[in-house]
Structure formats: structure tokens, C-alpha cells
Amino acid sequence: MDEGINNPLAPKALRLFLILAFLFVLALPFLYHPAPPVKEAGLTKAVVGPTRKLVIITPHWEGIRREFSRAFAAWSEKNLGYATDIEWLDVGGTSDAMRYVRSEFKRVPQGINVDIFFGGGVDPYLQFKKEGLLRPCPVPAGTLSMIPATFGGIELYDPEGEWFGACLSGFGIIANKKVLQILKLPEPREWADLAAPPYFTWVGSGDPRSSGSVHMAYEIILQAYGWEKGWSVILRLAGNIRNFSRSGSDVPKDTALGEIACGLAIDVYAWRQVAEAGPERISFLLPEGLTVINPDGIAILKGAPHSELAEAFVAFTLSEEGQKLWVLRKGAPGGPQDYDLGRMPIIPGFAAKFGKDAAVPLDPFLWKSGFTYDAGKGSQRWNLLNDLIGAVLIDNHRDLAAAWDKVRHRGPDDPLFRELTRAPLTEGEALRLAREVWPQPEQRSRIRSQWAAEAKNRYQRLREH
């Protein structure tokens, strides 16, 4: 006979189980709510005298936060009569920061007690402006006159003043020359090289659902090669990836350590590893004609509690004094003190003025892209592309890698090869879904699950063929 029926403690145990299960269900909304930000402040404690507070949410790394805190505190004390103590909110990567901002505005539509959104490329600002989450910021005419309105077909600032490029970012390939020599593999020169069969398990990528820079790399591949060929490259590249790390900064670190041979990287993380390990060991390149350089933005959020000070910070960031922090080597007059930031300036010819004191080896305005990037298209399908990559590549990565290992030595005309590398849907259908369906959570979730199931079935069929 079942021991639980005769056990007098069984009803109590069952009741306790039901209570715990009920409490777990109640807690689910809170478990999936965006994590509270990590607040970092007190970076200007050495300043003596009155201070005022500014609140900034950013995916930028610690070096940028600390250098801008120090420099702006000194600038504001000199020009405004008081120093500024910046409270930095850190919730993770760009996508995490965007989710947090949207969640907070949904809860408090008039303002979220955050002044500025800083970093993350250009797409967050296009989306936030469309959603009415930004407010215009006046910038001195002399400062704005130094910045071109567009570069490579991409706006460098919003014509209505709701966002501005604070610096420029390039997206390319980082490689460990020593590891490639041991593997007898050539240095990759373009995105498609990362998809070649010999690189199996030696490629790295972050997760575009949490990293805006990684997301941008995948969007660039799709636009540079075209949707159909771009997906063929992405599927094969993903098959070569050892694992998807959460942060875009992990790939350059893992490459420098030799955990992987090469991977997708944004310039700011890549050049830090080149500087630390040396160019004879680590290389970084922008695939010729197949990538873009775009602005890394800054904007004031709607309902900013310290709006005048926020305007001053934006103007400082765009000024020559602010641009020196990006460009100069640490210790150079007017540059950063403790960290090399190594970013490309938003002002043409600016880095060339400093010669050996410049930490950036490339003048972005002399570099030419081979295609015109469509920022509007990229912004429109941002969330859909994250979900599509998550469902098709990341959530099914083990099956994808096994399937790719099965067919990677077959020719591109082989039916199994073509089956693995076909786009999961047409570009027109993707844009329609992004426009009409993706704002509806239930339908979005249903389609995302359908994509994941279809991808899993496809990879398992190819594995067993």
C-alpha cells in the first residue's frame, strides 16, 4: 500500500508543497523584472567644495565612467562654479539598459529619475526617440559646427537635437596571431572567413540580446552581404563559435588568452587588448567594404531631474575637452589619467593633431565603407533580430554546431549544406513581423518558440542524415 496514504504527516507535507508552489507563482513577475541597477558614485570625492549630482545609465566600462566623472567634475567646477558627482547606473549591456529604461518609463511615464543615456551605439537612440523617451538638448553652435551631420550615410546627431554621437565605433574582427599560427590558419580578413570550416570551435561571439555592439555586428553582416547570403554567413559562423558569451567584451579577452583564435569585436574592446598584448600577438581589422563606423550616442531622457546639468554634460562630451578623453593616451595633457579609452573622435581630423599622444590608430573620416548602412531598417528590426538569433542560433547552439560539423566539409552546392545555411525567413517577412507583430508580446513569444522548434528539428535532421 502507498506509504503516503497511511502517513499522518503527508497532508501537512502536501499543504506545505502547495503553499510554496503558490508563492513561487506569485514571485514569477518579480523574477523576470529587469534587475535593479548597480549604482556607482563617489568618483569625485577628491573635489573640495559644493557638488551637484547627475544620474547616468550606461553600458560603458569602468574606465570611461571614471575618466568622465573626474574630468567633468573639474570642468564644471571651473566653468559652472561647482563640481559634479555622477551616479552611474549599471544594469549590464546595451540591451539590458534599454529594457530597464523602458520598464521604468512604463511604471513612471513622466520620468525615471535618470538624466542621461550614454553609449550603446545609435540604434537605442533611434528607438527611444520614436517612443518619445528623449528630450531635446541645446548644444553650443560652435561645438556642433565641428561635427558633420552625416558620415557614410549615417546621421551623427539628430537634426532635432534629441541625441548626439559622442564618439565613433568600428565593428570588426579580433584575432590571436600566435594561436592561428599554431592551427595553421590564415588571419580572417572578412566576416565570411570566420564561417570557413577550418575555424570550427575557434570563433567567439557575445550574445546580441545583451550586447548592443554584438547585435550591431550581426546587423552589419546582414546588410553588407544581403539578407540571404548574410544568413548563410551567420549560420556557418555560429556553427564555428565555441560558445556565446554574455558580454561583447569577453570575446577580445578570450582571444588574447588563446581560448579562441578570433571573433567579433567592437574597436574599443579590441584595441585595449592590442595595446596590452602587443600588435605582434593580437590584430584587429575592419573588414574592407563590409563594415561601418557609426556613432556611439548620448541623450537626455524625458523628465531628467537635473536637466540643465545634463545639457552641460552633453555639451562637454562633444567639445574638444571631452573628445580628448576618447583620443589621447593616458597621462597626455588634457587626456585621461588612469585609463586609455581609445575611441575614435566625432570631430574630423581631431586625432591627427596630437601625433604620438593619440591612442587611436585610425582616422575614421578617411575610412570608406563599401555599402550604405540603413540605420532605420536596423532600428526597426532590432528586437526581432535579437529574438531570431536567440531562437535559431544561441538556444539551439549545440545542435547547430553538431549539424555544421556534419556538413561543413561538403560543398556549398550540396543539398544538406544549403539546407543548413538557408535564411529562416525572408527579409520582407522579418520587417513585416517587426512592424506589425513584435509589439504584441503573446504573438511574439509564440513565433519565437516556433522558430526555436523549427531550427532544432532542422539541425537534428541534418545530424542524423
N, C-alpha and C positions, 0 to 999 in steps of 0.2 A: 504494500500500500504506500502511496505517496507520503513521505515523511512530513512535508509541509502542511498537509491537511490536519495531522494529529499534533502538530507543534503549536502550542498556545502562543508562541511569540510571532508566528507567521503573519497574523493580521496586523500586528504593530509594525513589523518589518515592511509589509506591503504598503501600509499607510505612509510610513516614512519615505518609501521609494516614490510614491505618488506625489507627496509634498515637494520632494527635491526636484522631480521632473517638472512640476508646475512652476517652481521658482526658476528653473533653467529656461523654460519657455518665456517667462516674463523678462528674463535678462537678455534674451537674444538681441532686441533692438539696441541695447547699450553696448553689447559686444561688437556689433558691426558699425557702430557710430565712429566717425573719424577720431583717431586718438588725440587727446589733448596735446597742445604744443609744448615742446621743451623751451622754456624761457631762459635766455642768456642775457645777462645785463652786467652792470658794474665794470664795463671795459674802459671807462674814462675816470676811474676813481682818483687818478693822479692829478686831475684838474682841480685847482683850488678856486672857489667862488661859486656863484649861482649856476645851477644847471636846469635844463628843461628836458623833458622826456619825449622820445619819439619811438613809435612801435612799428616794426617792420617784419613782415613774414617773408621768408626767402628759402630757396633750396641751395643757396650759395654755401660754400665750405667755410670753415672757421677762419682761414687766412683773410678772405675778403671781408668777413664780418668785423674782424679785429682791426684791420687796417683802415676801413672806412669809419669805424667808430672813433678811432684815435684822431684821424685827420679831420673829420667833420667837427669833432668837439673843439679842436684847436681853431679851425676856420670860423665856427660860429662864435667862439669867444672873442675872436679878433674883429669880426665883421658885424655881429649882432649884439655883442655886449654880454653874452652868456654862453657857457658851454652846453653841450647836448649829451645826454646819456641815452644811448639807443638800446631798447629792449628788442632783441631778436627772437622771433618765434620760429622754431624748427619742428616741422611735422614730418620731415622726410624729403623725398624728391619732389619734382615739379608737379606731377600728377597728384601726389598726396596733398601738397599745399593747395592746389586748385580745389580738391574735394573738400578740404577744411573750410576754405573761404566760402564756397557755395553752401555748405551745410550751415555755417554761421549766419549767412545772409538770409537763408530760408527761415532761420529761427528768429533773427532780428533784422528785418528788411531795411531799416533806416540807417544802420551802421553797426560794425562789429568791433569797435574799439581797436582797430588796426589802421595805421596810417598809410602804409606803402606796401605794395607787392614788388619784389626786387629779384630779377633773374628768371630763368626758365625758358629763354628763347623768345619767340614772338607770338606763337600761337595762343598762349594763355591770354594775352592782351587783346587779341582779335576777338576771342570768345567772350572775355569779360566785358568788353565794350558793347558787344551785341546784346549781352544780358543786362546792360545798364548798371554794372557794378563799379564803374570808374567815374572819376570826376575830372574836368579839365584842369590843367596846371599851366599857369603862365610861366614862360621861360624868357629871360632877357634876350632881346632881339640880337644883340651882339654874339651871344652864345649860340643861338640857333642858326645864325648865318654861317657858322663854321661847319655845319653838318649838312651833307647832301640830303635832299628829300628822299631819294631812292638810290639803290645800289643793286645791280644785277636783277632789276625788275621787282625788288622787294622794297617796300617803304621802310625808311629808317626811323620815322616817327609819324605819329598820327596827325593828319592835317588839322584836326580839331583840338589837338593838344591833350588828348586823353592818355597817351602813352608815348614813351620815347625809347630809342635804343640807347642803352648806357655804354655798351661796348659791342664788339662783333665776335661771333663764334664761327669756327670752322669745324666741319664734321668729316672724319677720315679714318684711316687705318693705322693702328699702332702695331709694331712688330718687334720681336726679340730676335736680333740678328744671329746671336750665338745658338739659340735653340733651332732656328731654321737651318743653320749650317750643319748641326748635328743630324737633323732629319733629312738633310739634302733637299730642302725645298727652297724655291726662289722667294724673294720678298714679294708679297702681293702688291700690285700696283693699282688695282681697281676692285670694286665690290665683288664682281664675278669671280675674281681669283680666290676669294675666301670660300667660294662654293665649289672649288675644284676637289675631286675625290681624294687626292693625297693629303689634304688638310683635315681629314676625318679625325674628330676628337681634339683637334688642336686650336680651335677657334673659340673666342669668348664674346659674350654679349650680355648686357644688362637687360632688365625687364622693362619694356616700354610703358607698361601700366603704372610703374612707379617713377621712372626716369624720363623726363622730357627730352634730354639730349639723345637718349637711345631711340625714343619714339621718332625723333626728327631724322635720325639716320635711316630708319626703315621707310619713312615717307619720301626721303630723298631718293632712295633706290627705286621706289615705285615710279616716281616722276622722271628720273633720269633715264631709265630703260623703257618706260612704258609699263602699263599695268600687267599685261600678260607675261612679258619677259621678266619684269621686275619680280613677279611672284615666283617664277621659276628659279631666279637667283636666290630669293629669300628662303624658299623651301629647302634648296640644296645647302645653302649657308647654315640654316638652322639644323640640318642633319649633321653638319660638321661641328656644331657647338658642343663643347664638353658639358656645360651647364649654364643656365641663365641666372646671373647674379641679380640681386635686388637693385643695387646702385650702379649707375654708369661709371662711377669712379673705381669700382672693383676690377674692371677689365684691364685698365692700364697697370694697376698694382700687380694683378696676377700675371700679366705679360712680363713685367720687369722681374718677377720672381721665377719665371720659367715654368709656371703652372700651365700656361698655354703659350702658343707661339705668336698669335696675332689676334686682333679683334677690332670691333667697332669702338670708336672713341671720339669725344669732343676735344678740341685742341687744349683747353685749359688743363684737363687731367693728363693728357698725353705729354705735353711739353714739360710738366713737372717731373714726370718720370725720365724724360730725355735729359733734363738738367741734372737729376740726381744720379742716374746710372751712366750717363755719357752717350753721345751720339754714335760712338763706335759699337755700342751694345744695343741701344733702343732707337728705332726710327719711327717717325710719324709723317704721313703724307696725306695730302688732299687729292683724291683720285681725279686726274686731269679730265675736265669736261664732264664729270659725273657727280659733282657735289656743289654745294653752295656755301657762301658765307652770309650769315644773316644776323640781325640784331638780337642782342640779349637785353630784354626790356626792363623798364621801370615805370611804375604808375602809382598815382594816388587813388586809394579806394574811396568809394562813396561813403560819406559820413565820417571821414577821417577826423578824429578828435583833436589833432594838432595840425590843422591844415596849413597854416602859414609856415610852420617849421618844416612840414613835409615838402612844401614848394621850394623852400631854401635847400633842402637836401637834394631834390631832383636837379635844381639848377647847379649845385656844387658838383654833382656826379657828371654832368655834361660839360662843365667848364674845364679849362686846361689844368687847373689844380686837381680836379677829380680824375681826369684822364691820365695824369702822371702816375697815379696809383696803379692803374692797369699795366702801364707800359714799362716803367722804369724798374731796374733791378733794385733789390732791397739795399738800403744804405745810400743810394744815389740821392742828391739833394732834391727834395720835393717828392721823392718816391716812397714806397713802403719801407717800413723799418725792420720788420721781423719776417715777412713772407714775400717771396716772389709771386706776384699774381699772374703775370704772363698772359694778359689778354690783349686782343687787338683793339686799337682805339676807334672811336666813331668819327674822328676828325682825319681827313685825308692828309697824308704826309707828316703826321704828327710824330710818329715813332722815329722817322729818319732824322729828326732834329737832334736826337740825343746820342747818336753813334753807339759806342760800346756800352753806354749806360742803359740802352734799351734791351729789355728781356725778350722782346718779341722778334723772331727772325723773319717775319713776313709782313710786307705792307699790303693789307687786304685790298686796297683800292687799285693796285697794279695787277691783281689776280683776276683772271677771266673764267667764268663758268661756261660750260658747253651747252647749257639749256637755261630756260627761264623758269624759275620756281614759281608755282601758283600757290601763294600763301592762302588765298581764300579757299581753295579746294582742300588744302592741308588742314586748315582750321575746321572746315565743315565736317570732315570725316575723322577728326581726332579721336573721339570716343569710340566710334565704330571700329577704327583700325586697331586700337588697343584691345578691344574685345575679340576681334578676329584673330589677331596674332596670339592672344592668350589662349583662345579655344583651339586653334589649329596647330600652333607651334609649341607653346610652352606647357599647357596642361597635358598634351599628348607627346611630350618630347621623347620619352623613352621609346615609344612605338615608332615615332618618326625616325629617330636615329637608327633603329633596327631595320626599318624598311629601306632607308637610304643606304645602309651598309649592304643590303641585299642587291640593290640595283645600281650602285654608284659606278661600277666598272662597265656597265652596259652603255652603249652609245645613245646620244640624245634622240635618235630616231626609233629606239626600241620602245614598244608599246608600254612596258612596265615603267620605263624611265619617264615617258610622257605622262603616264597616269599619276605618278608621284608628284610631278612638278607642275601640274596644271593649277591655274588660279582657282580658289574655292568658290568664287562667284565673279561676275563681270563688274567692271568699274562702274558702269551705269547703274547696276543694281545696288552696288555699295553706296553710291551717292544718294540714290532714292531712299534706301533704308536709313541713311544718316539723317536725311531731311525729314522723312515722314514718320518713321517708326521709332528711332532711337530715343526720342524724348519720352516714350511711353515705357516705363520700367518693366511691366509684365511681359509685353511683347518682346522687348529687348532681351530679357532673361530667357524666354522660350527659344528665340532664334539662336542665342549664344549656345545654349545646351544642344540644339540641333546641329550646329556647326561642329561642336566637340565630338558628338556621337558619329557624325559622318566622317570626320577626319580619322577617328580611332578605327572605324571599320575599314577605311581605305588602307591605312598603314598595316593593319593586321592581315588583310588580304594579300598585300604585297609581300609581307614577311613570310607567309605560308605558301607562296606560289612556287 
